[in-house]
Amino acid sequence: MRVLPAPDEAIWVGVLRCLVRVPGARSLKDRRHVVHSLRDRVQSRHHASFAEVGYLDAVDRVVVAIAVVGNDSRVLQSRLDSIFSELERHAEAVVEDRVLELVPMGELAGRMG
């Protein structure tokens, strides 16, 4: 069965990728403890998806990706900016770099290209 889009349908995916350094980590267990703390906070407060996507075997750094879906790109931008601000305030982690992408999906993506 094919689902036809509603006339006012818009689907956006927002992804925030951050390079996070964990200066006090001496082992992967130490790093994972900090990353799990970040993940739990993001998931509980912002209802966003969170994944470790890079430097998986590094002791002192990790790349995380945080994703949200919605129908308004400005709202997603604001949510991801808020999440980024919260990551920056975490006492045990230092965000060294970030990339934020907003991607239109479905029919909207076809109209934009």
C-alpha beads as a LAMMPS data file, in Angstrom:
LAMMPS data file: protein, C-alpha beads

113 atoms
112 bonds

1 atom types
1 bond types

-500.0 500.0 xlo xhi
-500.0 500.0 ylo yhi
-500.0 500.0 zlo zhi

Masses

1 110.0

Atoms # bond

1 1 1 0.000 0.000 0.000
2 1 1 1.352 3.400 -0.941
3 1 1 0.787 6.312 1.404
4 1 1 0.072 9.475 -0.540
5 1 1 1.364 12.674 1.012
6 1 1 -1.127 15.067 2.542
7 1 1 -1.319 18.456 0.770
8 1 1 0.386 20.182 3.708
9 1 1 2.862 17.390 4.518
10 1 1 6.474 18.304 5.194
11 1 1 9.116 15.975 6.607
12 1 1 12.493 17.241 7.789
13 1 1 15.325 15.317 9.403
14 1 1 17.817 17.273 11.482
15 1 1 21.184 15.774 12.388
16 1 1 23.751 17.272 14.731
17 1 1 27.212 15.674 14.599
18 1 1 29.657 16.627 17.349
19 1 1 33.270 15.770 18.028
20 1 1 33.376 15.385 21.795
21 1 1 36.583 15.172 23.795
22 1 1 36.575 13.558 27.235
23 1 1 39.726 14.981 28.852
24 1 1 39.572 12.970 32.074
25 1 1 39.049 9.573 30.420
26 1 1 41.806 7.047 30.980
27 1 1 39.945 4.073 29.519
28 1 1 37.055 3.246 27.188
29 1 1 34.983 2.574 30.305
30 1 1 35.599 6.156 31.491
31 1 1 34.658 7.548 28.079
32 1 1 31.539 5.384 27.828
33 1 1 30.396 6.617 31.236
34 1 1 30.486 10.238 30.012
35 1 1 28.902 9.389 26.645
36 1 1 26.094 7.445 28.338
37 1 1 25.465 10.427 30.579
38 1 1 25.204 12.688 27.501
39 1 1 22.954 10.179 25.713
40 1 1 20.607 9.735 28.657
41 1 1 20.249 13.492 29.095
42 1 1 19.585 14.130 25.390
43 1 1 17.091 11.297 25.099
44 1 1 15.157 12.139 28.262
45 1 1 15.047 15.922 27.874
46 1 1 14.834 16.286 24.102
47 1 1 13.370 12.984 22.849
48 1 1 16.083 12.769 20.208
49 1 1 17.992 9.817 18.804
50 1 1 21.627 9.578 19.882
51 1 1 24.409 7.386 18.500
52 1 1 28.172 7.077 18.740
53 1 1 29.369 7.150 15.121
54 1 1 33.121 7.814 15.143
55 1 1 36.352 7.261 17.101
56 1 1 34.665 4.219 18.584
57 1 1 37.908 2.804 19.974
58 1 1 39.458 6.109 21.082
59 1 1 39.789 6.663 24.817
60 1 1 39.508 10.452 24.894
61 1 1 37.177 11.398 22.035
62 1 1 34.057 10.326 20.178
63 1 1 31.835 11.576 17.371
64 1 1 28.163 11.505 18.287
65 1 1 25.156 12.028 16.047
66 1 1 21.848 13.334 17.342
67 1 1 18.770 13.207 15.116
68 1 1 15.281 14.698 15.248
69 1 1 12.364 14.546 12.817
70 1 1 9.617 17.113 12.326
71 1 1 7.629 19.180 9.883
72 1 1 9.289 22.578 10.403
73 1 1 13.000 23.072 9.726
74 1 1 13.161 26.164 11.962
75 1 1 11.813 24.228 14.932
76 1 1 14.335 21.445 14.318
77 1 1 17.161 23.994 14.075
78 1 1 16.104 25.441 17.418
79 1 1 15.873 21.998 19.059
80 1 1 19.326 21.000 17.838
81 1 1 20.801 24.338 18.929
82 1 1 19.329 23.731 22.385
83 1 1 20.785 20.222 22.481
84 1 1 24.183 21.580 21.433
85 1 1 24.066 24.166 24.222
86 1 1 23.330 21.434 26.724
87 1 1 26.240 19.316 25.458
88 1 1 28.538 22.312 25.892
89 1 1 27.496 22.660 29.536
90 1 1 28.394 19.061 30.433
91 1 1 31.198 19.162 32.994
92 1 1 33.111 16.100 31.795
93 1 1 32.953 16.662 28.029
94 1 1 34.305 19.293 25.643
95 1 1 32.618 19.768 22.264
96 1 1 35.421 20.554 19.826
97 1 1 33.461 20.727 16.573
98 1 1 29.934 20.386 15.254
99 1 1 28.037 20.079 11.992
100 1 1 24.282 20.583 11.781
101 1 1 22.317 19.420 8.745
102 1 1 18.625 19.788 7.949
103 1 1 17.411 17.504 5.176
104 1 1 13.978 17.570 3.509
105 1 1 12.457 14.144 2.875
106 1 1 9.907 12.695 0.479
107 1 1 7.935 14.944 -1.859
108 1 1 9.470 18.086 -0.325
109 1 1 12.983 16.927 -1.273
110 1 1 11.858 16.448 -4.870
111 1 1 10.432 19.969 -5.055
112 1 1 13.609 21.501 -3.631
113 1 1 16.044 19.827 -6.063

Bonds

1 1 1 2
2 1 2 3
3 1 3 4
4 1 4 5
5 1 5 6
6 1 6 7
7 1 7 8
8 1 8 9
9 1 9 10
10 1 10 11
11 1 11 12
12 1 12 13
13 1 13 14
14 1 14 15
15 1 15 16
16 1 16 17
17 1 17 18
18 1 18 19
19 1 19 20
20 1 20 21
21 1 21 22
22 1 22 23
23 1 23 24
24 1 24 25
25 1 25 26
26 1 26 27
27 1 27 28
28 1 28 29
29 1 29 30
30 1 30 31
31 1 31 32
32 1 32 33
33 1 33 34
34 1 34 35
35 1 35 36
36 1 36 37
37 1 37 38
38 1 38 39
39 1 39 40
40 1 40 41
41 1 41 42
42 1 42 43
43 1 43 44
44 1 44 45
45 1 45 46
46 1 46 47
47 1 47 48
48 1 48 49
49 1 49 50
50 1 50 51
51 1 51 52
52 1 52 53
53 1 53 54
54 1 54 55
55 1 55 56
56 1 56 57
57 1 57 58
58 1 58 59
59 1 59 60
60 1 60 61
61 1 61 62
62 1 62 63
63 1 63 64
64 1 64 65
65 1 65 66
66 1 66 67
67 1 67 68
68 1 68 69
69 1 69 70
70 1 70 71
71 1 71 72
72 1 72 73
73 1 73 74
74 1 74 75
75 1 75 76
76 1 76 77
77 1 77 78
78 1 78 79
79 1 79 80
80 1 80 81
81 1 81 82
82 1 82 83
83 1 83 84
84 1 84 85
85 1 85 86
86 1 86 87
87 1 87 88
88 1 88 89
89 1 89 90
90 1 90 91
91 1 91 92
92 1 92 93
93 1 93 94
94 1 94 95
95 1 95 96
96 1 96 97
97 1 97 98
98 1 98 99
99 1 99 100
100 1 100 101
101 1 101 102
102 1 102 103
103 1 103 104
104 1 104 105
105 1 105 106
106 1 106 107
107 1 107 108
108 1 108 109
109 1 109 110
110 1 110 111
111 1 111 112
112 1 112 113
